[in-house]
Amino acid sequence: MSRFGSLQVFPRRLLRHSGHLRAGLQGARTTINRSYATASDQPQPKFDNSVKIVEVGPRDGLQNEKKSIPLATKIELIERLAKTGLRTIEAGAFVSPKWVPQMANSSEILEHLLKTPPPSPVPLTFSFLAPNTKGLDSALSLLAQYPKAFETETARSGKSAQEGGKPALEIAVFAAATESFSQKNLNCSIDASLSQFKEVIQQAKSANLRVRAYISVVLGCPFEGYDVDPHRVATIATTLLEMGADEISLGDTTGMGTAPRTKVLLDCLSSAGIRNEDLAMHFHDTYGQALVNTAVALEHGIRTFDSSVGGLGGCPYSPGATGNVATENVVYFMESLGMDTGVDLDRVADIGDWITREIGKANDSVVGKAVLGARKRERKEDVDAEAPMT
């Protein structure tokens, strides 16, 4: 755990809505008037402070880079991230190299991870995008060559690599919340894409693999604007879950989301009967609202959040969209609220600094840069303290 891991800037319940706070205070006054014994008899709500961070840097973070990134660099990035306490890492995509050339060597990445799984302190899952049956077939053919090198969805040992465990594999598909974005990103309508995903999901489940489904532009579309219908998002999410998807990641691909609209979207999904346990949030920080929206989702009960080391990323089909919210920012934010991510912030900050230098990008994590700056100052103070008096 990071040296910042024990930082408790706010009480764990600070995130509760002010209306809940007022109600709680009123309830407390009523209880005090009755008796303290009655108060102790009241069941206390259990607070879940565990949060899962899904690291999307190696895939979503790098896919939009124009300059070809060496295979060795991508593998090293994954191996470094595996040591931080992250439990799920998006490692590649089985997509056409014509459309996403940066993902052309995903087969080699998967094969390397199967043959030489990186050491990790926790059980680890690698996620690979496979938006069609051709991509899935490529992934499954590799898995068939190494049938004992990975764990399936129903046969998890719960052991980390350091305990002799094997990594698990996850297949991901991605839909869109608007017709315009679906046409630009997938070259087909939403309904056509869902028909395509049904076959992918069913084949992946037949292979005993977990399936994650992304829905892009849920809070704003570069072609249709802010008014994305939350009911349409709920319908798409329900359809994907009924097909067999295990989790829905709701993507604010453009970073256009705001706190009020994030709440409206999540309330709509709840009204549609979708459980918080089946949802993840994927925020971009284009307008600096990612952590604000994260707080809203956390208050709603969401406990899985996507992020990218160093704030890497940006969708190639979403003009103007900047990177994903930085993993360093999310980890620090969560732990300052008393949430437990299990992620080593110092290690992640080092990785963000390293990978952004490697690919010639600016480090977009304010927390990462702050951690590195604080460490540099501490070292200087130590050197000054050890210097002989003159």
Solvent accessible surface area in square Angstrom, and as a share of the most:
residue,aa,sasa,rsa
1,M,129,0.57
2,S,6,0.04
3,R,110,0.40
4,F,52,0.22
5,G,15,0.14
6,S,92,0.59
7,L,63,0.31
8,Q,99,0.44
9,V,76,0.44
10,F,82,0.34
11,P,95,0.60
12,R,121,0.44
13,R,112,0.41
14,L,92,0.46
15,L,38,0.19
16,R,76,0.28
17,H,97,0.43
18,S,61,0.39
19,G,22,0.21
20,H,108,0.48
21,L,109,0.54
22,R,139,0.51
23,A,60,0.46
24,G,44,0.42
25,L,94,0.47
26,Q,102,0.45
27,G,36,0.34
28,A,45,0.35
29,R,137,0.50
30,T,75,0.44
31,T,28,0.16
32,I,99,0.50
33,N,129,0.66
34,R,161,0.59
35,S,42,0.27
36,Y,168,0.64
37,A,69,0.53
38,T,31,0.18
39,A,33,0.26
40,S,91,0.59
41,D,110,0.57
42,Q,86,0.38
43,P,120,0.76
44,Q,139,0.62
45,P,96,0.60
46,K,196,0.83
47,F,37,0.15
48,D,72,0.37
49,N,31,0.16
50,S,64,0.41
51,V,9,0.05
52,K,63,0.26
53,I,5,0.02
54,V,2,0.01
55,E,0,0.00
56,V,0,0.00
57,G,0,0.00
58,P,2,0.01
59,R,19,0.07
60,D,9,0.05
61,G,1,0.01
62,L,0,0.00
63,Q,22,0.10
64,N,49,0.25
65,E,31,0.14
66,K,185,0.78
67,K,152,0.64
68,S,93,0.60
69,I,8,0.04
70,P,84,0.53
71,L,52,0.26
72,A,74,0.58
73,T,15,0.09
74,K,4,0.02
75,I,20,0.10
76,E,66,0.29
77,L,0,0.00
78,I,0,0.00
79,E,47,0.21
80,R,81,0.30
81,L,0,0.00
82,A,0,0.00
83,K,87,0.37
84,T,3,0.02
85,G,6,0.06
86,L,1,0.01
87,R,117,0.43
88,T,6,0.03
89,I,0,0.00
90,E,0,0.00
91,A,1,0.01
92,G,0,0.00
93,A,2,0.02
94,F,17,0.07
95,V,31,0.18
96,S,50,0.32
97,P,78,0.49
98,K,160,0.68
99,W,141,0.50
100,V,16,0.09
101,P,94,0.59
102,Q,11,0.05
103,M,6,0.03
104,A,65,0.50
105,N,27,0.14
106,S,3,0.02
107,S,46,0.30
108,E,91,0.41
109,I,3,0.02
110,L,3,0.01
111,E,53,0.24
112,H,53,0.24
113,L,3,0.01
114,L,6,0.03
115,K,125,0.53
116,T,76,0.44
117,P,54,0.34
118,P,5,0.03
119,P,66,0.42
120,S,0,0.00
121,P,60,0.38
122,V,24,0.14
123,P,28,0.18
124,L,8,0.04
125,T,16,0.09
126,F,1,0.00
127,S,1,0.01
128,F,2,0.01
129,L,6,0.03
130,A,0,0.00
131,P,9,0.06
132,N,55,0.28
133,T,41,0.24
134,K,163,0.69
135,G,5,0.05
136,L,0,0.00
137,D,77,0.40
138,S,46,0.30
139,A,1,0.01
140,L,42,0.21
141,S,60,0.39
142,L,15,0.08
143,L,9,0.05
144,A,76,0.59
145,Q,112,0.50
146,Y,51,0.20
147,P,89,0.56
148,K,167,0.71
149,A,21,0.16
150,F,26,0.11
151,E,18,0.08
152,T,32,0.19
153,E,64,0.29
154,T,111,0.65
155,A,65,0.50
156,R,92,0.33
157,S,62,0.40
158,G,49,0.47
159,K,102,0.43
160,S,2,0.01
161,A,34,0.26
162,Q,120,0.53
163,E,114,0.51
164,G,64,0.61
165,G,9,0.09
166,K,89,0.38
167,P,7,0.04
168,A,5,0.04
169,L,10,0.05
170,E,3,0.01
171,I,4,0.02
172,A,0,0.00
173,V,1,0.00
174,F,30,0.13
175,A,0,0.00
176,A,0,0.00
177,A,4,0.03
178,T,7,0.04
179,E,67,0.30
180,S,39,0.25
181,F,0,0.00
182,S,0,0.00
183,Q,88,0.39
184,K,116,0.49
185,N,23,0.12
186,L,29,0.14
187,N,103,0.53
188,C,28,0.17
189,S,38,0.24
190,I,1,0.01
191,D,99,0.51
192,A,47,0.37
193,S,0,0.00
194,L,17,0.08
195,S,79,0.51
196,Q,70,0.31
197,F,0,0.00
198,K,96,0.41
199,E,91,0.41
200,V,0,0.00
201,I,0,0.00
202,Q,87,0.39
203,Q,61,0.27
204,A,0,0.00
205,K,67,0.28
206,S,100,0.65
207,A,39,0.30
208,N,48,0.24
209,L,1,0.01
210,R,53,0.19
211,V,0,0.00
212,R,1,0.00
213,A,0,0.00
214,Y,13,0.05
215,I,0,0.00
216,S,17,0.11
217,V,0,0.00
218,V,3,0.02
219,L,5,0.02
220,G,0,0.00
221,C,1,0.00
222,P,43,0.27
223,F,79,0.33
224,E,87,0.39
225,G,26,0.25
226,Y,110,0.42
227,D,138,0.72
228,V,16,0.09
229,D,72,0.37
230,P,31,0.20
231,H,123,0.55
232,R,84,0.31
233,V,0,0.00
234,A,6,0.05
235,T,81,0.47
236,I,2,0.01
237,A,0,0.00
238,T,43,0.25
239,T,39,0.23
240,L,0,0.00
241,L,41,0.20
242,E,138,0.62
243,M,29,0.13
244,G,26,0.25
245,A,7,0.06
246,D,46,0.24
247,E,7,0.03
248,I,0,0.00
249,S,0,0.00
250,L,0,0.00
251,G,6,0.05
252,D,1,0.01
253,T,12,0.07
254,T,8,0.05
255,G,1,0.01
256,M,23,0.10
257,G,1,0.01
258,T,47,0.27
259,A,27,0.21
260,P,93,0.58
261,R,63,0.23
262,T,0,0.00
263,K,103,0.43
264,V,85,0.49
265,L,2,0.01
266,L,0,0.00
267,D,56,0.29
268,C,16,0.10
269,L,0,0.00
270,S,52,0.33
271,S,101,0.65
272,A,52,0.40
273,G,61,0.58
274,I,11,0.06
275,R,140,0.51
276,N,42,0.22
277,E,126,0.56
278,D,24,0.12
279,L,3,0.02
280,A,0,0.00
281,M,1,0.00
282,H,11,0.05
283,F,3,0.01
284,H,6,0.03
285,D,54,0.28
286,T,38,0.22
287,Y,132,0.50
288,G,47,0.46
289,Q,62,0.28
290,A,0,0.00
291,L,53,0.26
292,V,71,0.41
293,N,1,0.01
294,T,2,0.01
295,A,22,0.17
296,V,30,0.17
297,A,0,0.00
298,L,3,0.01
299,E,49,0.22
300,H,46,0.21
301,G,24,0.23
302,I,0,0.00
303,R,45,0.16
304,T,17,0.10
305,F,3,0.01
306,D,3,0.02
307,S,0,0.00
308,S,0,0.00
309,V,0,0.00
310,G,0,0.00
311,G,5,0.05
312,L,4,0.02
313,G,19,0.18
314,G,1,0.01
315,C,19,0.12
316,P,53,0.34
317,Y,53,0.20
318,S,3,0.02
319,P,98,0.62
320,G,71,0.68
321,A,18,0.14
322,T,70,0.41
323,G,12,0.11
324,N,5,0.03
325,V,2,0.01
326,A,3,0.02
327,T,0,0.00
328,E,0,0.00
329,N,11,0.06
330,V,1,0.00
331,V,1,0.00
332,Y,72,0.27
333,F,43,0.18
334,M,0,0.00
335,E,7,0.03
336,S,8,0.05
337,L,11,0.05
338,G,2,0.02
339,M,8,0.03
340,D,64,0.33
341,T,13,0.08
342,G,35,0.33
343,V,2,0.01
344,D,29,0.15
345,L,2,0.01
346,D,28,0.15
347,R,117,0.43
348,V,0,0.00
349,A,0,0.00
350,D,57,0.29
351,I,8,0.04
352,G,0,0.00
353,D,36,0.18
354,W,39,0.14
355,I,0,0.00
356,T,2,0.01
357,R,179,0.65
358,E,91,0.41
359,I,21,0.10
360,G,70,0.67
361,K,93,0.39
362,A,76,0.59
363,N,20,0.10
364,D,88,0.46
365,S,0,0.00
366,V,100,0.57
367,V,21,0.12
368,G,0,0.00
369,K,103,0.43
370,A,62,0.48
371,V,4,0.02
372,L,40,0.20
373,G,23,0.22
374,A,23,0.18
375,R,40,0.15
376,K,151,0.64
377,R,150,0.55
378,E,79,0.35
379,R,148,0.54
380,K,132,0.56
381,E,111,0.50
382,D,83,0.43
383,V,98,0.56
384,D,81,0.42
385,A,87,0.67
386,E,142,0.63
387,A,52,0.40
388,P,115,0.72
389,M,186,0.83
390,T,180,1.05
